[in-house]
């Protein structure tokens, strides 16, 4: 999956675009995808600029799949407990 396909899939899931950054923007309080030389990095950028839950991937596909599955799981939890985001 590419970043553009991931964006479409997240839109279909109803994930708010302010919850993620797929094109390297370092926006606080988001899940960020950034290409760093030959690696793809995924992390949560907190309000103080700290990187949390960092993961590194060899391919764009693997990084995008990870993000997609993470948001699918989040949606399942939200539905289970009746949380509206």
C-alpha positions, 0 to 999 in steps of 0.5 A: 500500500502506498501513502496515497492509498493509505490516505484513501483507506483512512478516509473510508474508515472515518479517521480524522485527517488531523490524527495522522501525517503521511507526507513528513509534516511534523504536526503535534498529537499525530501519528507520523509517517516519514521517509528517512533515507532508506527506512520508513519511520512511524511514530506518535509525535506528542505535543512537546515534540517527543517521538513515542512508539517509534517503529522502523520499516524497510518498505513503504508498504510495510509502514502503511500496512502498520498504520492502517492496522493500527487505526482499524484496531483503534476503530474497533476499540472505539466501537466496542466502548462507544467512543465517538472521535 
